[in-house]
């Protein structure tokens, strides 16, 4: 069974190496720099500049200070300066929102999607970003950009000029992997909801020393009023994206895996594509993700380790897939395609052709050329490497046994 890979995408193969067993004391001492960092990663985490925008810079002041209140205002010295900057930027969001509402409110309200959205589902680090990238190679599809998710209330009036002025603030790569970053890159719509002040588990990264927050919003196990508020925010954002660029909107957000029922209530004709990955690759990579984002997005004191992260990662997958399996019968035939990351890497053309055929999407021949070009451009890409101790492997295998069996990893 495939475990780990540091092969370039263009090789289209998955390494069959099993993660190393727990190191001896001598080895652990020699590698203390690796294992002090939560996530079992061998590769360094990319730096995130002090001037780089945090997720919270997309919020208006009222939404941000609600978040700060929930975190008990436990700012670090750096966090105080960041909070002041977020508040200042937020005043600009209010101004931009007023202009966009004046010019485009009625147009947004009148939007009718020509094609229902396509949702990319799957656990964090399962290959959803890669799958999203491949789907948007098809020029008939569109997608929310990082800037649109950062400025969901006013990107119609600022996207043509503001990203160019602020491009220098962003890092070249994401902090947790080797994927490029930039205002024009595709982004999770979960961050747009965050910018809009809608509760999301991602807000745990603002004050990670306080532990996880908004767990119930992962599965939308909230009141009917809150669920309607969430649905209205997502629908308006999708309609605004569709107003900006024509085409089928392709959305990628791992939490949506647990929200299929609500997504179908908003978009009854929606299509879905789900990607799975080996649990022993998912776990350390997701822990690394949550730790690295807690580090760079935190407004509070820095921590070498957050004791809640690993249990949260284990629990989230089970909650997510309990909801996913519950909602599967609601998806009409021909509206869901499922694949595995390892199979996608091994033969992307065959897997993507199957996705198009299953979902009855036209024109794969045109998209195939763009998919080939994308893989050719990623020839030097390498996935992160991890060393997962034997006792952690055992815990993951036990806790995620249902997922492993469901997607063919046991």
VEXKOLVEX-36355 format. One record per residue (C-alpha): x, y, z; residue in one letter. Coordinates in Angstrom, 2 decimals. Layout:
// VEXKOLVEX-36355
+---------+---------+---------+------+
!       u !       v !       w ! base !
+---------+---------+---------+------+
!       X !       Y !       Z !    a !
...
+---------+---------+---------+------+
This chain:
// VEXKOLVEX-36355
+---------+---------+---------+------+
!       u !       v !       w ! base !
+---------+---------+---------+------+
!    0.00 !    0.00 !    0.00 !    x !
!    1.33 !    3.43 !   -0.90 !    x !
!    2.45 !    5.47 !    2.10 !    x !
!    4.58 !    8.44 !    1.22 !    x !
!    5.91 !   10.24 !   -1.81 !    x !
!    8.57 !   12.77 !   -2.58 !    x !
!    8.44 !   12.06 !   -6.30 !    x !
!    7.74 !   14.92 !   -8.71 !    x !
!    4.22 !   15.06 !  -10.07 !    x !
!    5.45 !   14.54 !  -13.58 !    x !
!    6.74 !   11.09 !  -12.64 !    x !
!    3.11 !   10.04 !  -12.09 !    x !
!    4.08 !    7.41 !   -9.58 !    x !
!    3.73 !    7.07 !   -5.84 !    x !
!    6.61 !    5.92 !   -3.71 !    x !
!    5.95 !    2.72 !   -1.83 !    x !
!    8.16 !    3.53 !    1.13 !    x !
!    6.62 !    2.97 !    4.56 !    x !
!    7.17 !    5.79 !    7.10 !    x !
!   10.07 !    5.21 !    9.43 !    x !
!    9.38 !    3.55 !   12.75 !    x !
!    9.87 !    5.50 !   15.95 !    x !
!   13.50 !    6.65 !   16.06 !    x !
!   15.87 !    5.58 !   18.78 !    x !
!   16.86 !    8.10 !   21.45 !    x !
!   20.14 !    8.69 !   19.66 !    x !
!   18.42 !    9.23 !   16.34 !    x !
!   15.78 !   11.42 !   17.93 !    x !
!   18.48 !   13.54 !   19.48 !    x !
!   20.23 !   13.90 !   16.16 !    x !
!   16.95 !   14.93 !   14.57 !    x !
!   15.63 !   17.05 !   17.38 !    x !
!   15.18 !   19.96 !   15.01 !    x !
!   12.76 !   17.85 !   12.98 !    x !
!   10.71 !   16.29 !   15.74 !    x !
!   10.41 !   19.36 !   17.92 !    x !
!    8.32 !   20.71 !   15.08 !    x !
!    4.81 !   19.35 !   15.24 !    x !
!    3.79 !   17.40 !   12.16 !    x !
!    6.58 !   14.83 !   11.68 !    x !
!    7.89 !   16.77 !    8.70 !    x !
!   11.42 !   16.39 !    7.34 !    x !
!   11.18 !   19.41 !    5.03 !    x !
!   11.28 !   22.95 !    6.43 !    x !
!    8.16 !   25.09 !    6.59 !    x !
!    8.36 !   28.07 !    4.24 !    x !
!    8.70 !   31.45 !    5.90 !    x !
!    5.79 !   33.84 !    5.99 !    x !
!    6.84 !   37.50 !    6.09 !    x !
!    5.84 !   39.83 !    8.89 !    x !
!    4.19 !   42.11 !    6.31 !    x !
!    2.30 !   39.30 !    4.57 !    x !
!   -1.48 !   39.55 !    4.96 !    x !
!   -3.04 !   37.19 !    7.48 !    x !
!   -6.42 !   35.62 !    6.87 !    x !
!   -7.95 !   38.10 !    9.28 !    x !
!   -6.93 !   41.07 !    7.14 !    x !
!   -9.92 !   40.25 !    4.95 !    x !
!  -12.38 !   40.99 !    7.76 !    x !
!  -14.23 !   44.20 !    8.46 !    x !
!  -13.52 !   45.63 !   11.95 !    x !
!  -16.77 !   44.36 !   13.48 !    x !
!  -16.11 !   40.78 !   12.34 !    x !
!  -12.47 !   40.90 !   13.43 !    x !
!  -13.17 !   42.22 !   16.92 !    x !
!  -15.83 !   39.55 !   17.44 !    x !
!  -13.09 !   37.04 !   16.68 !    x !
!  -10.71 !   38.81 !   19.07 !    x !
!  -13.37 !   38.79 !   21.79 !    x !
!  -13.83 !   35.06 !   21.41 !    x !
!  -10.05 !   34.67 !   21.75 !    x !
!  -10.08 !   36.66 !   24.98 !    x !
!   -8.00 !   39.47 !   23.40 !    x !
!   -4.89 !   37.39 !   24.19 !    x !
!   -2.65 !   39.25 !   21.75 !    x !
!    1.08 !   38.90 !   21.60 !    x !
!    3.14 !   42.06 !   21.08 !    x !
!    3.24 !   41.32 !   17.37 !    x !
!   -0.47 !   40.46 !   17.52 !    x !
!   -1.32 !   43.93 !   18.82 !    x !
!    0.38 !   45.52 !   15.82 !    x !
!   -1.31 !   43.04 !   13.47 !    x !
!   -4.71 !   43.73 !   15.03 !    x !
!   -4.23 !   47.46 !   14.50 !    x !
!   -3.32 !   46.85 !   10.85 !    x !
!   -6.32 !   44.54 !   10.38 !    x !
!   -8.60 !   47.22 !   11.79 !    x !
!   -7.17 !   49.82 !    9.43 !    x !
!   -7.47 !   47.56 !    6.41 !    x !
!  -10.97 !   46.68 !    7.56 !    x !
!  -12.03 !   50.30 !    7.26 !    x !
!  -11.02 !   50.02 !    3.61 !    x !
!  -13.21 !   46.92 !    3.29 !    x !
!  -16.17 !   48.92 !    4.57 !    x !
!  -15.50 !   51.64 !    1.99 !    x !
!  -15.10 !   49.11 !   -0.81 !    x !
!  -18.27 !   47.32 !    0.26 !    x !
!  -20.21 !   50.58 !    0.07 !    x !
!  -18.96 !   51.29 !   -3.46 !    x !
!  -19.61 !   47.73 !   -4.69 !    x !
!  -23.09 !   47.73 !   -3.18 !    x !
!  -23.88 !   51.05 !   -4.86 !    x !
!  -22.67 !   49.89 !   -8.27 !    x !
!  -23.42 !   46.15 !   -8.33 !    x !
!  -25.91 !   45.13 !   -5.62 !    x !
!  -28.83 !   44.68 !   -8.00 !    x !
!  -26.67 !   42.88 !  -10.57 !    x !
!  -25.49 !   40.39 !   -7.95 !    x !
!  -29.07 !   39.81 !   -6.79 !    x !
!  -30.16 !   39.10 !  -10.38 !    x !
!  -27.42 !   36.55 !  -11.12 !    x !
!  -28.71 !   33.20 !  -12.34 !    x !
!  -26.05 !   30.54 !  -12.82 !    x !
!  -26.00 !   29.05 !  -16.30 !    x !
!  -24.30 !   25.95 !  -14.89 !    x !
!  -24.45 !   24.58 !  -11.36 !    x !
!  -21.20 !   24.72 !   -9.38 !    x !
!  -18.79 !   21.82 !   -9.20 !    x !
!  -17.52 !   21.11 !   -5.67 !    x !
!  -14.17 !   19.45 !   -5.00 !    x !
!  -14.47 !   17.42 !   -1.80 !    x !
!  -11.94 !   15.59 !    0.32 !    x !
!  -10.01 !   15.82 !    3.57 !    x !
!   -7.25 !   18.39 !    3.97 !    x !
!   -4.05 !   17.33 !    2.19 !    x !
!   -5.81 !   14.63 !    0.21 !    x !
!   -5.07 !   16.23 !   -3.17 !    x !
!   -7.98 !   18.66 !   -3.36 !    x !
!   -5.67 !   21.49 !   -4.42 !    x !
!   -4.20 !   19.42 !   -7.25 !    x !
!   -7.63 !   18.31 !   -8.40 !    x !
!   -8.89 !   21.89 !   -8.28 !    x !
!   -5.90 !   23.02 !  -10.36 !    x !
!   -6.61 !   20.35 !  -12.97 !    x !
!  -10.30 !   21.17 !  -13.23 !    x !
!   -9.66 !   24.87 !  -13.78 !    x !
!   -7.25 !   24.10 !  -16.63 !    x !
!  -10.52 !   23.80 !  -18.54 !    x !
!  -11.12 !   27.38 !  -19.65 !    x !
!  -14.88 !   26.81 !  -19.55 !    x !
!  -14.59 !   26.71 !  -15.76 !    x !
!  -14.01 !   29.58 !  -13.39 !    x !
!  -13.00 !   29.74 !   -9.73 !    x !
!  -12.57 !   32.08 !   -6.77 !    x !
!   -9.11 !   33.59 !   -6.54 !    x !
!   -7.15 !   34.31 !   -3.37 !    x !
!   -7.92 !   38.00 !   -3.75 !    x !
!  -11.64 !   37.38 !   -4.18 !    x !
!  -11.65 !   35.30 !   -0.99 !    x !
!   -9.68 !   38.05 !    0.76 !    x !
!  -12.02 !   40.82 !   -0.39 !    x !
!  -15.39 !   39.15 !   -1.01 !    x !
!  -17.34 !   42.34 !   -0.32 !    x !
!  -15.64 !   44.53 !   -2.89 !    x !
!  -13.50 !   42.60 !   -5.39 !    x !
!  -15.75 !   43.64 !   -8.27 !    x !
!  -14.49 !   47.21 !   -7.86 !    x !
!  -10.93 !   46.61 !   -6.62 !    x !
!   -9.64 !   43.46 !   -8.30 !    x !
!   -8.42 !   45.25 !  -11.41 !    x !
!   -5.91 !   47.42 !   -9.53 !    x !
!   -5.39 !   46.60 !   -5.84 !    x !
!   -3.76 !   43.14 !   -6.23 !    x !
!   -1.09 !   44.65 !   -8.48 !    x !
!   -0.20 !   47.20 !   -5.82 !    x !
!    0.03 !   44.62 !   -3.03 !    x !
!    1.48 !   41.60 !   -4.83 !    x !
!    4.86 !   42.15 !   -3.17 !    x !
!    3.35 !   41.44 !    0.25 !    x !
!    2.58 !   37.79 !   -0.52 !    x !
!    5.10 !   34.92 !   -0.21 !    x !
!    6.00 !   32.91 !   -3.30 !    x !
!    4.87 !   29.63 !   -1.72 !    x !
!    2.33 !   28.55 !    0.84 !    x !
!    3.84 !   28.05 !    4.30 !    x !
!    3.01 !   24.32 !    4.55 !    x !
!    3.99 !   22.97 !    1.12 !    x !
!    5.57 !   23.77 !   -2.24 !    x !
!    2.44 !   25.08 !   -3.96 !    x !
!    2.73 !   28.64 !   -5.30 !    x !
!    0.91 !   31.52 !   -3.63 !    x !
!   -0.48 !   34.71 !   -5.18 !    x !
!   -3.58 !   36.87 !   -5.41 !    x !
!   -4.60 !   35.27 !   -8.69 !    x !
!   -4.20 !   31.67 !   -7.49 !    x !
!   -7.32 !   29.53 !   -6.90 !    x !
!   -8.40 !   29.54 !   -3.28 !    x !
!  -10.79 !   27.84 !   -0.86 !    x !
!  -14.10 !   29.62 !   -0.58 !    x !
!  -13.95 !   28.83 !    3.16 !    x !
!  -11.60 !   31.80 !    3.41 !    x !
!  -14.19 !   34.02 !    1.77 !    x !
!  -16.69 !   32.97 !    4.43 !    x !
!  -14.06 !   33.70 !    7.06 !    x !
!  -13.52 !   37.18 !    5.59 !    x !
!  -17.27 !   37.71 !    5.72 !    x !
!  -17.23 !   36.92 !    9.44 !    x !
!  -19.07 !   33.62 !    9.07 !    x !
!  -17.86 !   31.20 !   11.77 !    x !
!  -15.48 !   28.48 !   10.60 !    x !
!  -13.08 !   26.07 !   12.33 !    x !
!  -10.31 !   27.97 !   10.51 !    x !
!  -10.70 !   30.69 !   13.11 !    x !
!   -8.90 !   28.33 !   15.50 !    x !
!   -5.67 !   29.59 !   13.94 !    x !
!   -6.18 !   33.15 !   15.22 !    x !
!   -5.64 !   32.22 !   18.88 !    x !
!   -4.36 !   28.64 !   18.70 !    x !
!   -3.16 !   28.67 !   22.32 !    x !
!   -6.89 !   28.77 !   23.23 !    x !
!   -7.68 !   25.53 !   21.41 !    x !
!  -10.14 !   24.80 !   18.58 !    x !
!  -13.25 !   26.91 !   18.00 !    x !
!  -16.43 !   26.62 !   15.95 !    x !
!  -16.18 !   22.84 !   15.64 !    x !
!  -19.92 !   22.60 !   14.97 !    x !
!  -19.54 !   24.72 !   11.82 !    x !
!  -17.49 !   21.97 !   10.16 !    x !
!  -20.62 !   19.84 !    9.80 !    x !
!  -23.07 !   22.77 !   10.09 !    x !
!  -24.55 !   21.21 !   13.22 !    x !
!  -25.93 !   24.63 !   14.09 !    x !
!  -29.33 !   26.28 !   14.39 !    x !
!  -31.53 !   26.60 !   11.32 !    x !
!  -31.05 !   30.36 !   11.40 !    x !
!  -27.26 !   30.04 !   11.42 !    x !
!  -27.36 !   27.49 !    8.63 !    x !
!  -29.49 !   29.83 !    6.51 !    x !
!  -27.03 !   32.63 !    7.21 !    x !
!  -24.14 !   30.41 !    6.13 !    x !
!  -25.99 !   29.35 !    2.97 !    x !
!  -26.87 !   32.94 !    2.05 !    x !
!  -23.24 !   34.04 !    2.43 !    x !
!  -21.93 !   31.22 !    0.24 !    x !
!  -24.60 !   31.74 !   -2.42 !    x !
!  -23.94 !   35.47 !   -2.65 !    x !
!  -20.20 !   34.89 !   -2.92 !    x !
!  -20.62 !   32.32 !   -5.69 !    x !
!  -22.96 !   34.64 !   -7.57 !    x !
!  -20.45 !   37.47 !   -7.28 !    x !
!  -17.67 !   35.25 !   -8.62 !    x !
!  -19.93 !   34.21 !  -11.50 !    x !
!  -20.67 !   37.86 !  -12.25 !    x !
!  -16.94 !   38.55 !  -12.52 !    x !
!  -16.16 !   35.70 !  -14.92 !    x !
!  -18.41 !   33.42 !  -16.95 !    x !
!  -18.21 !   29.65 !  -16.73 !    x !
!  -18.98 !   26.84 !  -14.33 !    x !
!  -17.74 !   27.84 !  -10.87 !    x !
!  -15.43 !   25.19 !   -9.43 !    x !
!  -15.17 !   25.41 !   -5.64 !    x !
!  -12.70 !   23.64 !   -3.36 !    x !
!  -13.02 !   23.58 !    0.40 !    x !
!  -12.32 !   20.46 !    2.50 !    x !
!  -15.02 !   21.33 !    5.09 !    x !
!  -17.64 !   21.11 !    2.34 !    x !
!  -17.14 !   17.34 !    2.45 !    x !
!  -19.31 !   17.41 !    5.57 !    x !
!  -21.91 !   19.83 !    4.13 !    x !
!  -23.29 !   18.08 !    1.05 !    x !
!  -26.89 !   18.30 !    2.25 !    x !
!  -26.74 !   22.07 !    2.65 !    x !
!  -24.84 !   22.54 !   -0.61 !    x !
!  -27.60 !   20.67 !   -2.46 !    x !
!  -30.22 !   22.87 !   -0.81 !    x !
!  -28.42 !   25.94 !   -2.17 !    x !
!  -27.46 !   24.46 !   -5.55 !    x !
!  -29.79 !   21.51 !   -6.33 !    x !
!  -28.03 !   20.75 !   -9.63 !    x !
!  -24.52 !   20.82 !   -8.16 !    x !
!  -21.91 !   18.23 !   -9.10 !    x !
!  -19.27 !   16.80 !   -6.79 !    x !
!  -15.89 !   15.16 !   -7.17 !    x !
!  -14.27 !   13.58 !   -4.12 !    x !
!  -10.62 !   12.63 !   -3.69 !    x !
!   -9.19 !   10.30 !   -1.03 !    x !
!   -5.62 !    9.62 !    0.07 !    x !
!   -3.70 !    7.13 !    2.18 !    x !
!   -4.42 !    7.92 !    5.86 !    x !
!   -0.76 !    7.57 !    6.79 !    x !
!    0.02 !   10.40 !    4.40 !    x !
!   -3.04 !   12.45 !    5.34 !    x !
!   -2.40 !   12.56 !    9.06 !    x !
!    1.12 !   14.00 !    9.30 !    x !
!    0.49 !   16.37 !    6.41 !    x !
!   -2.68 !   17.71 !    8.02 !    x !
!   -0.99 !   18.10 !   11.40 !    x !
!    1.77 !   20.04 !    9.64 !    x !
!   -0.86 !   22.20 !    7.92 !    x !
!   -2.67 !   23.07 !   11.14 !    x !
!    0.57 !   23.71 !   13.03 !    x !
!    2.13 !   25.87 !   10.31 !    x !
!   -1.03 !   27.94 !    9.91 !    x !
!   -1.33 !   28.29 !   13.67 !    x !
!    2.22 !   29.63 !   13.65 !    x !
!    1.85 !   32.16 !   10.85 !    x !
!   -1.76 !   33.23 !   11.44 !    x !
!   -1.69 !   33.43 !   15.24 !    x !
!   -2.39 !   36.73 !   16.91 !    x !
!   -1.39 !   35.32 !   20.27 !    x !
!    1.76 !   33.99 !   21.87 !    x !
!    3.83 !   31.49 !   19.89 !    x !
!    3.91 !   27.86 !   20.98 !    x !
!    6.37 !   25.13 !   20.04 !    x !
!    3.50 !   22.69 !   20.11 !    x !
!   -0.29 !   22.80 !   20.34 !    x !
!   -1.51 !   19.75 !   22.22 !    x !
!   -5.00 !   19.92 !   20.75 !    x !
!   -4.04 !   19.71 !   17.07 !    x !
!   -3.41 !   15.99 !   16.65 !    x !
!   -6.61 !   14.95 !   18.40 !    x !
!   -8.53 !   17.56 !   16.44 !    x !
!   -7.18 !   16.18 !   13.16 !    x !
!   -8.16 !   12.64 !   14.15 !    x !
!  -11.65 !   13.67 !   15.27 !    x !
!  -12.34 !   15.96 !   12.31 !    x !
!  -11.91 !   13.22 !    9.72 !    x !
!  -14.38 !   10.95 !   11.47 !    x !
!  -16.93 !   13.75 !   11.89 !    x !
!  -16.45 !   14.80 !    8.28 !    x !
!  -16.98 !   11.34 !    6.83 !    x !
!  -19.87 !   10.47 !    9.07 !    x !
!  -21.65 !   13.46 !    7.53 !    x !
!  -20.41 !   12.63 !    4.02 !    x !
!  -21.71 !    9.06 !    4.13 !    x !
!  -25.00 !   10.28 !    5.61 !    x !
!  -25.51 !   12.74 !    2.76 !    x !
!  -24.36 !   10.54 !   -0.15 !    x !
!  -27.88 !    9.19 !   -0.90 !    x !
!  -29.02 !   12.77 !   -1.51 !    x !
!  -26.71 !   13.16 !   -4.52 !    x !
!  -28.51 !   12.17 !   -7.74 !    x !
!  -26.92 !    9.54 !   -9.97 !    x !
!  -24.28 !   10.96 !  -12.26 !    x !
!  -23.51 !   13.91 !   -9.98 !    x !
!  -20.62 !   12.41 !   -7.97 !    x !
!  -17.22 !   11.12 !   -9.04 !    x !
!  -14.78 !    9.58 !   -6.57 !    x !
!  -11.06 !    8.95 !   -7.06 !    x !
!   -7.87 !    8.43 !   -5.10 !    x !
!   -4.84 !   10.69 !   -5.06 !    x !
!   -2.47 !    7.83 !   -5.80 !    x !
!   -4.45 !    6.85 !   -8.89 !    x !
!   -4.62 !   10.46 !  -10.06 !    x !
!   -0.86 !   10.83 !   -9.85 !    x !
!   -0.26 !    7.48 !  -11.55 !    x !
!   -2.50 !    8.24 !  -14.54 !    x !
!   -3.98 !   11.75 !  -14.51 !    x !
!   -5.44 !   11.55 !  -18.02 !    x !
!   -7.40 !    8.37 !  -17.31 !    x !
!   -8.63 !    9.60 !  -13.94 !    x !
!   -9.70 !   13.00 !  -15.22 !    x !
!  -11.39 !   11.44 !  -18.24 !    x !
!  -13.37 !    9.27 !  -15.83 !    x !
!  -14.38 !   12.35 !  -13.83 !    x !
!  -15.62 !   14.07 !  -16.97 !    x !
!  -17.50 !   10.97 !  -18.12 !    x !
!  -19.07 !   10.26 !  -14.73 !    x !
!  -20.27 !   13.84 !  -14.30 !    x !
!  -21.25 !   14.20 !  -17.96 !    x !
!  -18.95 !   17.17 !  -18.45 !    x !
!  -18.31 !   18.00 !  -22.11 !    x !
!  -15.06 !   18.60 !  -23.95 !    x !
!  -12.47 !   16.52 !  -22.14 !    x !
!  -10.29 !   16.45 !  -25.27 !    x !
!   -9.69 !   20.18 !  -25.00 !    x !
!   -9.10 !   19.99 !  -21.25 !    x !
!   -6.70 !   17.06 !  -21.63 !    x !
!   -4.14 !   19.17 !  -23.45 !    x !
!   -4.21 !   21.72 !  -20.65 !    x !
!   -3.87 !   18.98 !  -18.03 !    x !
!   -0.80 !   17.60 !  -19.80 !    x !
!    0.70 !   21.08 !  -19.93 !    x !
!    0.08 !   21.56 !  -16.22 !    x !
!    1.91 !   18.35 !  -15.31 !    x !
!    4.77 !   19.26 !  -17.61 !    x !
!    5.10 !   22.61 !  -15.83 !    x !
!    5.17 !   20.85 !  -12.44 !    x !
!    8.06 !   18.56 !  -13.37 !    x !
!   10.22 !   19.74 !  -10.46 !    x !
!    7.48 !   19.70 !   -7.83 !    x !
!    8.10 !   17.51 !   -4.79 !    x !
!    5.65 !   16.59 !   -2.08 !    x !
!    6.61 !   16.97 !    1.57 !    x !
!    8.29 !   14.08 !    3.38 !    x !
!    7.35 !   12.79 !    6.81 !    x !
!    8.65 !   10.37 !    9.40 !    x !
!    5.74 !    8.86 !   11.26 !    x !
!    6.61 !    6.87 !   14.42 !    x !
!    5.18 !    3.36 !   14.67 !    x !
!    2.91 !    4.21 !   17.62 !    x !
!    1.41 !    7.12 !   15.67 !    x !
!    0.84 !    4.89 !   12.65 !    x !
!   -1.01 !    2.47 !   14.90 !    x !
!   -3.21 !    5.22 !   16.32 !    x !
!   -4.06 !    6.55 !   12.87 !    x !
!   -4.85 !    3.05 !   11.56 !    x !
!   -7.14 !    2.45 !   14.50 !    x !
!   -8.96 !    5.79 !   14.51 !    x !
!   -9.31 !    6.06 !   10.74 !    x !
!  -10.01 !    2.43 !    9.98 !    x !
!  -13.43 !    3.19 !    8.49 !    x !
!  -11.99 !    5.74 !    6.05 !    x !
!   -9.19 !    3.37 !    5.08 !    x !
!  -11.59 !    0.54 !    4.29 !    x !
!  -14.09 !    2.81 !    2.51 !    x !
!  -11.48 !    4.07 !    0.03 !    x !
!   -9.44 !    0.91 !   -0.41 !    x !
!   -6.41 !    1.46 !    1.83 !    x !
!   -6.96 !   -1.70 !    3.88 !    x !
+---------+---------+---------+------+
